[in-house]
């Protein structure tokens, strides 16, 4: 009877922790009234993200490979929200890797977009799940590990910044995300600022 009670308490604790994570993710997404646009160096944000996650990277012996030069890539966007996206994507990539796996990073510019790519050679995503990964509460992680809100929030943030996000994956071979963010929103930025001020 005592063992059954302990098991029940353990399940309750797990549920409370999961509810807490969901609440924090939702609050982190909705508490901002709108994007705060400024000049942003995409490479610097990626390096900051890697520094934030250096403990996880070191623990799993992750190899970081830059496919493009680490130079300045400036755009007008919200550094806080982009960093939120990068932390989520890099964390997911680390989780998908086997020890000594590799995360490949790239940044380049088109006339309109700054394009960021993150690829891992991890477990990949099943084709049946690929179309669901941006849905709220969809997760393949265990109940006590995932909320299913991470990629949902990522998609919302990127859309709110006027960008696009695409994913490709092969089970057993890895996953790649491509993010396109406008380099200069011009009229869209002015319109959005006017809307926020009103």
N, C-alpha and C positions, 0 to 999 in steps of 0.2 A: 504493500500500500504506500509506504514511504517513497519507494522508487518510482511508483506511478505518479505521485505528487510532484516529485522532483522533475520528472519528464514533462509534466504539464506546465510547471513553472518555467522550464527551459523554453518551451514552445511559446509561452506568453512573452518571455523576454525577447525572443527572436522577432516576434510580431511587432513588439513595441519599437525595437531598434529599426525595423524596416519602415514602420510608419513615420518614425523620426526622420529617416533619410528622405522619404517621399516629401514630407513637409518642408524640409530644408531646400530640396531641389525646386519645389514649386514656388516657395517664397523667394528664392534666389532668382527665379525667372520673372515673377510678376512684380517684385518690389520696385524695379526701375520703371520710371514713367515713360522713358523712351531712350533711344540711343544718344550717347554723348559724343558727337563727332569731333575728331581732331586728327592731326597728322600722326600716322602710325607706321612704325617700321616692322613689317611682318617677320623678318628674320630675327629681330630682337625679341619679339613675342615668342617665337618658337624656342629660342635659346633659354628664355626665362621659364618656359613650360618644362623644358628638359631639366633645368635646375630644380624646379619644384618637385619633380618626380624622380630625382636622382637616387633616392633610397630604393624605390621599386625597381628602377633600371639596374642598379648595382646588385640587388638581391637576386634578380632573375638572370643576371649576366647578359643583358640585352646589348646587342651591337647596334649603334646608331650610324647609319650610312647616309651621307648627303649626296644626292645625285646631281645637284646644281651648286654653283658657288655660293658661299655664305657672304653675300653682299647686301647692301641696303636696298630694300624694296618698300618704297613709301606709298601709302594710300590714305584716303580720308575715310575713317571709320571709327568704331568704338573699341578701344583697346581692351577694356574690361570684358566685354562680351566675346571678343575674339579669343582672349585668353581662356575664357570659360569653355569655349568650343575645343580649343587645342588640348586642354587638360583632359577633357572627356575622351577625345579621340586617341590621344597617346596612351591614356590609362587602359582603354579598351584593347588597343593593340598589344600592350604589355600582357594583359590578361590572356589574350589569344595565343601568345607565343609559348613554345617550349623553351626550356633553359638554353641559352646561347643563341636564341633566335635573333632575327634582324628586323629593325624598323628602318625603312628607307624614306627620306624626306626630300622634297623638291619644291622650289618656288620659282616661278617665272612670270613674266608680264606679257599681256597682249595689249593692243591699243585701248581696250576698255577695262580689262580685268587684271587683278593680281591673282594668280592661280597657285594654290597650295595643294601638294599631294602628300599623302601619308600611306605607305604600304607596309604590310607585315607579311612574314612567311609562316604564319600560324595556322590554326585549325580551319580557318575559312568559315563561310556561312552556307548552309544548305540552300539550294535554289528555292525550295518551298518557303523559306524564311526571309529571303532577300527582299521581297516586296513589303515585308511587315516591320522591318527594323526601325522605321521612323514612327511607327504607331505608338500611342501612349500605352504604357504598362506591358508592352511586349518585351520579353527577355528570355534568353536561353540559359541565364545564370540560375543558380540555386536560389531558393526563396530568401535566404539570409544574406545573399550577396548582391542581387540586382533588384532595382525598382522598375526597370522598363521605361524610365523617364529620361535617361541620359541622351539618347539619340533623338528622341522627340523634342527635347529642349534645344539640342544642337540645330535641328532642322528649323525650328521656330526662330532662333537667333539669326541664322544665315538668311532666311527669308526676310526677316525684319531689317536686315542691313542691305537689302537689295541684291543679295547674292544667290548662288545656286550650289547645291551639293549633290554629288553623284557617288555611287558605290559600285564596285565590281568585286566578285569573289569567286573562288573555286575551293570547294571543300578539300581540306588536306594540303592546300598550296598557298592559301593566304587571302588577304583582303586589302583592297585599296580604296581610299576615299579621295575625291577631288573636290576642292572648294574653290569657287570663283567669287571673288569680292570686287565690287566696282572700285576702280582706282580713284575716280573723282565723280561724285554724284551730281555735280552741277545743279541743274534745275530741280532734280528730285531732292537734293539736300536742302535747297532753299525752301521748297514746298513743305518738307518735313519739319524744318525749324519753325516755319510760320505756324504750322498745325500745333506743335508742342507749346509755343508761346501763347496761343489762343486758349 
